[in-house]
Amino acid sequence: MTSPISDADRALLTGLIRAVPDFPQPGVMFRDITPLLADPTAFGRAVELMVDGYGEIDRVVAIESRGFILGAPVALAMHAGLVPVRKVGRLPANTIHEDYSLEYGVNTLEIHADSIMAGDRVLIVDDVLATGGTVRAASNLVSRLGGTVIGVSLLIELAFLNGRAKLTDLDVRSVLVY
């Protein structure tokens, strides 16, 4: 499902997302959101669209690294705590980890073991849904800590990579779909 978006909002946001061919490797079309982030009107509108329709939550789980940029204002807008999910070795306290596949390799994510409490209602936030591996790993981490993923909010979905197929049990909402 995509979040409801007007033609004006779609034009505003897509006009500020730069397509960078062959990054980070040949054959990949990278969607660069940094021009959108530099525009306060577009950035603010993107956050509004990402929180639209979600009820009360306890935590926003933001996935490294651009998910942090979007997750922080989403958490503030929703009056929720922010929990970073990072690549292995970057969190200082006791963690649990989960391996995942992405469109051009394999990696590991981890979360602080005390960051989600049993029963916490969690919204996962990231910039792009590609193959679904990072979101699936983040969801698994939340579940292992006793939280409930009430939704996944994404700025961009790359539909041709079929990441939703790994996330059929989750309420996935994307502002923009390519």
C-alpha positions as a Markdown table, in Angstrom:
| # | Residue | x | y | z |
|---|---|---|---|---|
| 1 | Met | 0.0 | 0.0 | 0.0 |
| 2 | Thr | 1.2 | 3.5 | -0.7 |
| 3 | Ser | 0.3 | 6.5 | 1.5 |
| 4 | Pro | -2.3 | 8.8 | -0.1 |
| 5 | Ile | -0.3 | 11.5 | -1.9 |
| 6 | Ser | -1.5 | 14.4 | -4.0 |
| 7 | Asp | -0.1 | 15.1 | -7.5 |
| 8 | Ala | 1.4 | 18.3 | -6.1 |
| 9 | Asp | 3.2 | 16.4 | -3.3 |
| 10 | Arg | 4.4 | 13.7 | -5.7 |
| 11 | Ala | 5.8 | 16.4 | -8.0 |
| 12 | Leu | 7.5 | 18.2 | -5.1 |
| 13 | Leu | 9.2 | 15.1 | -3.7 |
| 14 | Thr | 10.1 | 13.3 | -6.9 |
| 15 | Gly | 11.5 | 16.6 | -8.3 |
| 16 | Leu | 14.0 | 16.6 | -5.5 |
| 17 | Ile | 15.1 | 12.9 | -5.6 |
| 18 | Arg | 18.2 | 12.5 | -7.8 |
| 19 | Ala | 18.7 | 9.3 | -9.8 |
| 20 | Val | 22.4 | 8.3 | -9.7 |
| 21 | Pro | 23.2 | 5.4 | -12.1 |
| 22 | Asp | 25.7 | 2.7 | -11.3 |
| 23 | Phe | 26.0 | 3.5 | -7.6 |
| 24 | Pro | 27.1 | 1.8 | -5.4 |
| 25 | Gln | 27.9 | -0.6 | -8.1 |
| 26 | Pro | 27.2 | -1.1 | -11.9 |
| 27 | Gly | 23.6 | -1.7 | -12.7 |
| 28 | Val | 22.1 | -0.1 | -9.6 |
| 29 | Met | 20.0 | 3.1 | -10.0 |
| 30 | Phe | 20.5 | 4.9 | -6.6 |
| 31 | Arg | 17.7 | 7.2 | -5.5 |
| 32 | Asp | 19.5 | 10.1 | -3.7 |
| 33 | Ile | 17.3 | 11.8 | -1.2 |
| 34 | Thr | 19.8 | 14.5 | -0.1 |
| 35 | Pro | 18.4 | 17.2 | -2.3 |
| 36 | Leu | 14.9 | 16.5 | -0.8 |
| 37 | Leu | 16.4 | 16.7 | 2.7 |
| 38 | Ala | 18.0 | 20.1 | 1.9 |
| 39 | Asp | 14.6 | 21.5 | 1.1 |
| 40 | Pro | 12.7 | 22.2 | 4.4 |
| 41 | Thr | 9.3 | 22.3 | 2.8 |
| 42 | Ala | 9.8 | 19.0 | 1.0 |
| 43 | Phe | 11.5 | 17.3 | 4.0 |
| 44 | Gly | 8.6 | 18.4 | 6.3 |
| 45 | Arg | 6.0 | 17.2 | 3.9 |
| 46 | Ala | 7.7 | 13.9 | 3.5 |
| 47 | Val | 7.7 | 13.4 | 7.2 |
| 48 | Glu | 4.0 | 14.3 | 7.4 |
| 49 | Leu | 3.2 | 11.8 | 4.7 |
| 50 | Met | 5.3 | 9.1 | 6.5 |
| 51 | Val | 3.3 | 9.5 | 9.8 |
| 52 | Asp | -0.1 | 9.8 | 8.2 |
| 53 | Gly | -2.6 | 7.2 | 9.3 |
| 54 | Tyr | -0.6 | 5.6 | 12.1 |
| 55 | Gly | -2.0 | 5.5 | 15.6 |
| 56 | Glu | -0.2 | 5.5 | 18.9 |
| 57 | Ile | 3.2 | 3.9 | 19.0 |
| 58 | Asp | 5.9 | 3.6 | 21.7 |
| 59 | Arg | 9.0 | 3.4 | 19.5 |
| 60 | Val | 10.3 | 4.3 | 16.0 |
| 61 | Val | 12.9 | 1.9 | 14.9 |
| 62 | Ala | 15.1 | 3.7 | 12.4 |
| 63 | Ile | 17.4 | 1.7 | 10.1 |
| 64 | Glu | 21.0 | 2.9 | 9.4 |
| 65 | Ser | 21.8 | 5.3 | 8.0 |
| 66 | Arg | 19.3 | 7.4 | 6.0 |
| 67 | Gly | 16.5 | 5.8 | 8.1 |
| 68 | Phe | 18.0 | 7.8 | 11.0 |
| 69 | Ile | 17.5 | 11.0 | 9.2 |
| 70 | Leu | 13.8 | 10.2 | 8.6 |
| 71 | Gly | 13.2 | 8.3 | 11.8 |
| 72 | Ala | 14.1 | 11.1 | 14.1 |
| 73 | Pro | 11.5 | 13.6 | 12.9 |
| 74 | Val | 8.9 | 10.8 | 12.6 |
| 75 | Ala | 9.5 | 9.8 | 16.2 |
| 76 | Leu | 9.2 | 13.4 | 17.4 |
| 77 | Ala | 6.0 | 13.9 | 15.3 |
| 78 | Met | 4.5 | 10.7 | 16.9 |
| 79 | His | 5.7 | 11.4 | 20.4 |
| 80 | Ala | 7.6 | 8.2 | 20.4 |
| 81 | Gly | 11.1 | 7.1 | 21.4 |
| 82 | Leu | 13.7 | 6.6 | 18.7 |
| 83 | Val | 15.6 | 3.3 | 18.5 |
| 84 | Pro | 18.5 | 3.0 | 16.0 |
| 85 | Val | 19.2 | -0.3 | 14.2 |
| 86 | Arg | 22.8 | -0.3 | 13.1 |
| 87 | Lys | 25.3 | -2.3 | 11.2 |
| 88 | Val | 27.2 | -4.7 | 13.5 |
| 89 | Gly | 29.8 | -3.3 | 15.9 |
| 90 | Arg | 28.5 | 0.2 | 16.1 |
| 91 | Leu | 26.3 | 0.1 | 19.2 |
| 92 | Pro | 28.1 | 0.4 | 22.5 |
| 93 | Ala | 26.0 | -1.8 | 24.8 |
| 94 | Asn | 24.6 | -5.3 | 24.8 |
| 95 | Thr | 23.0 | -6.1 | 21.4 |
| 96 | Ile | 21.3 | -8.8 | 19.5 |
| 97 | His | 21.9 | -9.2 | 15.7 |
| 98 | Glu | 20.2 | -10.5 | 12.6 |
| 99 | Asp | 21.8 | -11.3 | 9.1 |
| 100 | Tyr | 20.0 | -10.1 | 6.0 |
| 101 | Ser | 20.5 | -10.0 | 2.2 |
| 102 | Leu | 20.3 | -6.8 | 0.1 |
| 103 | Glu | 20.2 | -6.3 | -3.6 |
| 104 | Tyr | 24.0 | -6.3 | -3.8 |
| 105 | Gly | 25.3 | -8.3 | -0.9 |
| 106 | Val | 24.8 | -9.6 | 2.7 |
| 107 | Asn | 25.1 | -7.7 | 5.9 |
| 108 | Thr | 24.2 | -7.8 | 9.6 |
| 109 | Leu | 22.0 | -5.5 | 11.7 |
| 110 | Glu | 21.9 | -5.1 | 15.5 |
| 111 | Ile | 19.8 | -3.4 | 18.1 |
| 112 | His | 20.4 | -2.7 | 21.8 |
| 113 | Ala | 19.0 | -5.6 | 23.8 |
| 114 | Asp | 17.2 | -3.2 | 26.1 |
| 115 | Ser | 15.7 | -0.8 | 23.5 |
| 116 | Ile | 12.4 | -2.5 | 23.0 |
| 117 | Met | 10.2 | -3.7 | 25.9 |
| 118 | Ala | 7.7 | -6.5 | 25.7 |
| 119 | Gly | 4.4 | -5.1 | 24.3 |
| 120 | Asp | 6.0 | -2.0 | 22.7 |
| 121 | Arg | 4.2 | -0.9 | 19.6 |
| 122 | Val | 6.8 | -0.2 | 17.0 |
| 123 | Leu | 6.9 | 1.7 | 13.7 |
| 124 | Ile | 9.9 | 0.8 | 11.5 |
| 125 | Val | 11.2 | 3.7 | 9.3 |
| 126 | Asp | 13.6 | 3.7 | 6.4 |
| 127 | Asp | 14.3 | 5.7 | 3.3 |
| 128 | Val | 14.0 | 2.9 | 0.7 |
| 129 | Leu | 12.5 | -0.5 | 0.4 |
| 130 | Ala | 14.5 | -2.5 | -2.1 |
| 131 | Thr | 14.7 | -6.3 | -1.6 |
| 132 | Gly | 13.1 | -6.2 | 1.8 |
| 133 | Gly | 16.1 | -7.7 | 3.7 |
| 134 | Thr | 16.8 | -4.8 | 6.0 |
| 135 | Val | 13.2 | -4.3 | 7.0 |
| 136 | Arg | 12.7 | -8.0 | 7.5 |
| 137 | Ala | 15.8 | -8.1 | 9.7 |
| 138 | Ala | 14.7 | -5.0 | 11.7 |
| 139 | Ser | 11.2 | -6.6 | 12.2 |
| 140 | Asn | 12.8 | -9.9 | 13.4 |
| 141 | Leu | 14.9 | -8.0 | 15.9 |
| 142 | Val | 11.8 | -6.1 | 17.3 |
| 143 | Ser | 9.9 | -9.4 | 17.5 |
| 144 | Arg | 12.8 | -11.1 | 19.3 |
| 145 | Leu | 12.7 | -8.4 | 21.9 |
| 146 | Gly | 9.0 | -8.7 | 22.5 |
| 147 | Gly | 7.8 | -5.7 | 20.5 |
| 148 | Thr | 5.0 | -5.6 | 18.0 |
| 149 | Val | 5.6 | -4.1 | 14.6 |
| 150 | Ile | 2.5 | -2.1 | 13.8 |
| 151 | Gly | 3.8 | -0.8 | 10.5 |
| 152 | Val | 6.7 | 0.1 | 8.2 |
| 153 | Ser | 6.9 | 3.6 | 6.9 |
| 154 | Leu | 9.1 | 4.2 | 3.9 |
| 155 | Leu | 9.8 | 7.3 | 1.8 |
| 156 | Ile | 10.6 | 5.2 | -1.4 |
| 157 | Glu | 9.7 | 1.8 | -2.6 |
| 158 | Leu | 11.6 | 0.2 | -5.6 |
| 159 | Ala | 8.7 | -2.0 | -6.6 |
| 160 | Phe | 10.6 | -3.8 | -9.4 |
| 161 | Leu | 12.8 | -5.4 | -6.7 |
| 162 | Asn | 9.7 | -7.0 | -5.0 |
| 163 | Gly | 10.7 | -6.4 | -1.4 |
| 164 | Arg | 7.1 | -6.5 | -0.3 |
| 165 | Ala | 7.1 | -10.2 | -1.0 |
| 166 | Lys | 9.3 | -10.7 | 2.1 |
| 167 | Leu | 7.0 | -8.5 | 4.2 |
| 168 | Thr | 3.5 | -9.8 | 3.6 |
| 169 | Asp | 2.9 | -10.1 | 7.3 |
| 170 | Leu | 3.6 | -6.3 | 7.8 |
| 171 | Asp | 1.6 | -3.2 | 7.1 |
| 172 | Val | 4.1 | -1.6 | 4.6 |
| 173 | Arg | 3.4 | 2.0 | 3.4 |
| 174 | Ser | 5.5 | 3.8 | 0.9 |
| 175 | Val | 5.1 | 7.5 | 0.1 |
| 176 | Leu | 6.7 | 7.1 | -3.4 |
| 177 | Val | 6.9 | 4.0 | -5.6 |
| 178 | Tyr | 9.4 | 3.6 | -8.5 |
